[in-house]
Amino acid sequence: MKHNTPDWYHRLKEKYPIVSDAEWALLDKMTKVKTIKKGDSFLRYGKIARYAAFVVSGQFAFTIIDDEGNEKIIRFGFADDFLANCESYYRMAASAVAITALEDAVIRRINIKQLQPLYDLHMSLSAVNLQIYQELAEQTFEHQYILSLKSPVKRYQFLLKHRPAIIKKISLTNIARYLYVSREALSRARLLLLNKGQRFCD
């Protein structure tokens, strides 16, 4: 099978050049290939997170349930991204976040308990762990900033300028769930920007 070979981390080597070939080979041995069908979960609500994963291919949504029972998206995961809910793992608490495949996906999954000792033995992996935390924090801050924008037009316009990959890869329905607006409001915003000559793809 194609994804059983070390080529799954070739792009990650560019993203995290501090990790040596030997360390990638170690992770290759420790991770398992898993296929997740569209609509299936990597992590379900109420479950304790025990696994993390690198996305080889496919798309994922990190979702929460608001006070009114509506499911909203707080983050997306694409190829080469990291899937995890470390808060749930460290607290051994039920996850308030679900991670679900938006399309058929392939991941390299690892037990977080097995991953932890590597940080003391391999400083480069510890540095990557910190970098991932920083990336997640930046994504959280950015999402909060987007939600602070007062209109669907401004929220969608922000994605057009700063996150065109989301516009290109994600359905309008799921973008609406990420922007916390209705699909109808987002469609109107999109049409308004289109009529003003706003380009959707560069």
Secondary structure as GFF3:
##gff-version 3
##sequence-region A 1 202
A	DSSP	three_ten_helix	2	4	.	.	.	ID=ss1
A	DSSP	three_ten_helix	6	9	.	.	.	ID=ss2
A	DSSP	alpha_helix	10	15	.	.	.	ID=ss3
A	DSSP	alpha_helix	21	30	.	.	.	ID=ss4
A	DSSP	beta_strand	32	36	.	.	.	ID=ss5
A	DSSP	beta_strand	41	43	.	.	.	ID=ss6
A	DSSP	beta_strand	51	57	.	.	.	ID=ss7
A	DSSP	beta_strand	60	65	.	.	.	ID=ss8
A	DSSP	beta_strand	71	77	.	.	.	ID=ss9
A	DSSP	beta_strand	82	83	.	.	.	ID=ss10
A	DSSP	alpha_helix	86	91	.	.	.	ID=ss11
A	DSSP	beta_strand	98	101	.	.	.	ID=ss12
A	DSSP	beta_strand	105	111	.	.	.	ID=ss13
A	DSSP	alpha_helix	112	115	.	.	.	ID=ss14
A	DSSP	alpha_helix	118	121	.	.	.	ID=ss15
A	DSSP	alpha_helix	123	148	.	.	.	ID=ss16
A	DSSP	alpha_helix	152	162	.	.	.	ID=ss17
A	DSSP	alpha_helix	164	169	.	.	.	ID=ss18
A	DSSP	alpha_helix	172	179	.	.	.	ID=ss19
A	DSSP	alpha_helix	183	195	.	.	.	ID=ss20
###
